[in-house]
Amino acid sequence: MTNSASPTSTATVTATRSRPPATATAVPTDTAAKSTSTPTRTLTSTRTPTSRPSSTATPPPTATRSPTPPLTPTRTATPTITATPTPASTPQSIAGLVLWLDASQIGGADGAPVSRWPDASGAGNDAAQAVPVSQPLYAAKGINNRAAVHFDGQDDYLSLTTAVVSGGQSRTVFLVARPSAADKQGIVDLGGSGPQASFVITPEYGVRVSAGQRVWSVSASTTRPQVLSIVMTGGGTDTLSAWLNGLSMSASKTVAVALTTGGGGSVGTWTRQPVATGNNFVGEIGEIIVYNRVLTTAERNKIESYLAQKYGVTLGSF
């Protein structure tokens, strides 16, 4: 490849440095001699630009890859919200999962009305709202850059059409929320409107069941998200226990009553009065997870850690 390159570069040098009529006849031999040194320099300078353009010419794949990265992160971003740390598997790895509302499963544009919040548990307990004026809004980065659903505290709520848990069945409930008011508004109600059929979890951090209730000594923060865990071991309000950010809370008030949870439920209000002053939740809800049994301490800790890591919550402090 060197020999074939020499004549080419020699002809180029001769044509460039000498005038064609005189040089073409007179210097074939000398040119060859000179070309020994000159071509070396010429080839060096010629090949250097040539090899670099070659590698520069190849980068059109780079130009093709440039547009690709924005697309790849975008598509990966959705799974990432769902899958960090292993959100797609952690709740489902524990038996008894009957409801899993994860705001990152909604998708769509930031600020878009939410007509359906899909249940990721596989049980088909989607939360839905057909009336546009009562639809909450999707907040793409509502809680520490994680997706959430924003409720306005006036008439926003979603309905659960079937019973997630029923009667006095044992249950374990987890949720992540950031309310704007910590009172008796319903974050989630797992029951209907019959006698003792409701099971309303409120940001005062209590469970209200028609005539009965259990309220704990610590209420929700209105400035940062928290992980709330509630376990019912028996069939009444006096068998309820709660943990906030992994720490056990003591009950400040209990009105014991047997539970007969049944019918549909709701998210963002009380089922028996879905639009009423003091009933509608105001703030953001990121996730609600319900099991139809009492989880072990190790299982409960696993879900609390999953939620805390996902939403940037520090466990071990209120």
C-alpha positions in Angstrom: 0.0 0.0 0.0 3.0 2.3 0.4 4.2 1.9 -3.2 0.8 2.7 -4.6 0.5 5.7 -2.4 3.9 7.1 -3.4 3.1 7.7 -7.1 -0.1 9.3 -6.1 1.4 11.7 -3.6 4.4 12.3 -5.9 2.2 13.3 -8.7 0.4 15.5 -6.3 3.6 17.2 -5.1 5.0 17.6 -8.6 1.9 19.0 -10.0 1.7 21.4 -7.1 5.3 22.6 -6.8 6.4 22.5 -10.5 4.9 23.8 -13.6 3.5 20.9 -15.6 5.5 21.5 -18.9 9.0 21.5 -17.4 8.7 19.0 -14.6 6.7 16.3 -16.2 9.6 15.3 -18.6 12.6 16.3 -16.7 12.3 14.9 -13.2 10.9 11.4 -13.1 14.1 10.0 -11.5 15.0 12.9 -9.2 11.4 13.1 -8.2 11.5 9.5 -7.2 14.5 10.3 -5.1 13.0 13.3 -3.6 9.8 11.5 -3.2 11.5 9.2 -0.7 11.7 12.0 1.8 8.9 14.2 0.5 6.3 11.4 0.3 7.1 10.5 3.8 6.2 13.9 5.0 3.4 14.2 2.5 2.0 10.8 3.5 2.3 11.6 7.1 0.3 14.8 6.7 -2.0 13.2 4.1 -2.8 10.1 6.1 -3.1 11.9 9.4 -6.0 14.0 8.2 -7.4 11.1 6.3 -7.5 8.7 9.2 -9.1 11.2 11.5 -11.8 12.2 9.0 -12.4 8.5 8.7 -13.1 8.2 12.4 -14.9 11.5 12.2 -16.9 10.4 9.3 -17.9 7.2 11.2 -19.5 9.3 14.0 -22.6 9.8 12.0 -23.5 6.8 14.2 -22.7 9.2 17.0 -25.2 11.7 15.5 -27.6 8.8 15.4 -26.8 7.9 19.0 -27.3 11.5 20.2 -31.0 11.5 19.6 -31.3 8.0 21.0 -30.2 8.9 24.6 -33.0 11.3 25.2 -35.4 8.6 24.2 -33.8 5.8 26.2 -33.8 7.7 29.5 -37.3 8.8 28.9 -38.6 5.3 28.5 -36.4 4.0 31.3 -37.5 6.8 33.6 -41.0 5.3 33.9 -39.7 1.9 35.0 -37.2 3.6 37.2 -39.8 5.3 39.2 -41.6 2.0 39.4 -38.5 -0.1 39.9 -36.3 1.7 42.4 -35.7 0.0 44.6 -37.4 -3.0 43.0 -40.8 -1.4 43.3 -42.2 -3.8 40.7 -41.4 -6.8 42.9 -41.1 -5.8 46.6 -44.9 -5.5 47.5 -45.7 -8.5 45.3 -43.0 -10.6 46.9 -45.1 -10.8 50.1 -48.3 -12.9 50.2 -51.7 -11.4 50.7 -51.4 -8.3 48.6 -54.9 -7.1 47.6 -54.4 -3.4 46.7 -51.3 -1.5 45.4 -51.9 2.0 44.2 -48.6 3.4 43.0 -48.8 6.9 41.5 -46.0 6.2 39.1 -48.3 3.6 37.4 -50.6 6.4 36.2 -48.3 8.2 33.9 -49.5 11.0 31.6 -48.8 14.7 31.7 -48.1 16.6 34.8 -51.3 18.3 36.1 -53.6 16.0 34.0 -56.9 14.8 35.6 -56.8 11.3 37.0 -59.8 9.3 36.0 -58.3 5.9 37.0 -55.6 4.9 39.3 -54.6 1.3 38.3 -54.2 -1.4 41.0 -50.8 -3.0 40.5 -51.5 -5.9 42.9 -53.2 -7.9 40.2 -56.5 -8.0 42.1 -58.2 -5.5 39.8 -59.1 -3.0 42.5 -58.6 0.1 40.4 -59.7 3.4 41.9 -61.7 5.5 39.4 -63.6 8.8 39.0 -65.9 9.4 36.0 -67.0 12.9 37.0 -64.4 15.4 35.7 -64.9 18.0 38.4 -64.1 15.4 41.1 -61.0 14.0 39.4 -57.7 14.7 41.3 -54.6 15.7 39.4 -51.5 13.8 38.5 -48.3 15.3 40.0 -45.3 13.9 38.1 -42.9 15.0 40.9 -45.4 15.6 43.6 -43.4 14.0 46.5 -39.7 14.4 46.6 -39.5 14.1 42.7 -41.7 11.0 42.8 -45.1 10.8 41.2 -48.1 11.5 43.4 -51.8 12.3 43.1 -53.0 15.7 44.3 -56.4 16.1 45.9 -57.9 19.6 46.3 -59.8 19.0 49.6 -63.1 20.2 48.1 -64.6 17.5 45.9 -61.7 15.3 44.6 -61.9 11.6 45.3 -61.6 8.2 43.6 -63.9 5.2 44.2 -63.0 1.5 44.9 -66.0 -0.5 43.5 -65.2 -3.7 45.4 -64.3 -4.7 49.0 -60.5 -4.8 49.4 -60.9 -6.5 52.8 -64.1 -7.5 54.4 -65.7 -7.9 57.9 -63.3 -8.1 60.8 -60.6 -9.6 58.6 -57.0 -9.0 59.7 -55.2 -6.5 57.5 -51.9 -4.5 57.1 -52.0 -1.1 55.4 -49.1 1.1 54.2 -49.3 4.6 52.7 -47.1 7.5 51.8 -48.8 10.9 51.9 -48.2 14.6 52.5 -51.4 16.3 53.6 -51.9 20.0 53.7 -54.1 19.6 56.8 -53.8 17.0 59.6 -57.4 16.4 60.7 -60.2 14.0 60.0 -60.0 14.0 56.2 -60.0 10.6 54.6 -56.7 9.5 53.0 -58.3 6.1 52.1 -61.5 4.4 53.2 -61.5 0.6 52.7 -65.2 0.2 53.5 -68.6 1.3 52.5 -71.4 3.3 54.1 -73.1 0.6 56.3 -72.9 0.3 60.1 -69.2 0.0 61.1 -68.5 -0.7 57.4 -66.0 2.1 56.9 -62.3 1.9 57.7 -61.1 5.5 57.2 -57.4 6.3 57.7 -57.0 10.0 58.5 -54.0 12.4 58.7 -54.6 13.1 62.3 -53.3 9.5 62.2 -56.3 7.6 63.2 -58.7 5.0 61.9 -62.4 6.0 62.1 -65.1 3.4 61.8 -68.5 5.0 62.1 -69.1 5.1 65.8 -65.7 3.7 66.7 -62.1 4.9 66.4 -58.5 4.7 67.3 -56.3 7.8 67.2 -52.6 7.9 67.8 -50.5 10.4 69.6 -48.6 11.8 66.6 -50.3 13.5 63.7 -49.1 13.9 60.1 -46.5 16.4 59.0 -47.8 19.0 56.5 -44.4 19.8 55.1 -42.8 16.4 54.4 -44.0 12.9 53.4 -44.1 10.1 55.9 -44.5 6.3 55.8 -47.6 5.1 57.8 -48.1 1.5 58.7 -51.3 0.2 60.3 -52.1 -3.4 61.4 -55.3 -4.9 62.6 -54.9 -8.2 64.3 -58.5 -8.8 65.4 -62.0 -7.7 64.5 -62.2 -4.4 66.3 -60.6 -0.9 66.7 -58.9 -1.9 69.9 -56.7 -4.4 68.0 -55.2 -1.7 65.8 -51.5 -0.8 65.9 -49.6 1.8 64.0 -46.0 2.8 63.1 -44.8 6.1 61.7 -41.5 6.0 59.7 -40.9 2.6 61.3 -41.5 3.8 64.9 -44.4 2.5 67.0 -47.0 5.1 68.0 -49.0 5.0 71.2 -52.8 5.4 71.0 -54.2 8.6 72.5 -57.9 7.7 72.1 -59.8 4.5 71.5 -63.5 3.9 71.1 -63.8 0.1 70.8 -66.2 -1.2 68.2 -66.4 -4.3 66.1 -65.6 -3.9 62.4 -67.8 -5.1 59.5 -65.8 -3.6 56.7 -67.7 -4.1 53.4 -68.8 -2.7 50.1 -66.7 -0.4 48.0 -64.2 2.1 49.3 -62.6 5.4 48.3 -59.4 7.3 48.1 -59.2 10.9 49.2 -62.5 11.0 51.2 -65.0 9.1 53.4 -67.1 6.7 51.3 -70.4 7.4 53.2 -70.0 11.2 52.4 -67.6 11.6 49.5 -68.1 15.3 49.2 -68.5 17.1 52.5 -66.8 19.7 54.5 -63.9 18.1 56.5 -64.1 14.8 54.7 -62.1 15.5 51.5 -58.3 15.0 51.7 -56.1 17.9 50.6 -52.5 17.2 49.7 -50.6 14.5 47.8 -50.8 10.7 48.1 -47.9 8.7 46.6 -48.7 5.1 47.4 -51.2 2.9 49.2 -50.5 -0.8 49.8 -53.0 -3.2 51.5 -52.6 -6.9 52.6 -55.4 -9.1 53.8 -53.4 -10.5 56.7 -51.1 -9.4 59.5 -47.5 -9.1 58.2 -44.6 -10.3 60.2 -42.2 -7.7 61.6 -39.6 -8.6 59.0 -42.2 -8.2 56.2 -43.5 -4.9 57.5 -39.9 -3.6 57.8 -39.3 -4.6 54.2 -42.2 -2.6 52.9 -41.4 0.4 55.1 -37.8 0.4 53.8 -39.0 0.1 50.2 -41.3 3.1 50.6 -38.8 5.2 52.6 -36.1 4.7 50.1 -38.4 5.5 47.2 -39.9 8.7 48.6 -36.8 10.0 50.5 -38.2 9.4 54.0 -35.9 8.9 56.9 -36.9 5.9 59.0 -36.5 6.0 62.8 -37.8 9.5 63.5 -41.2 11.2 63.4 
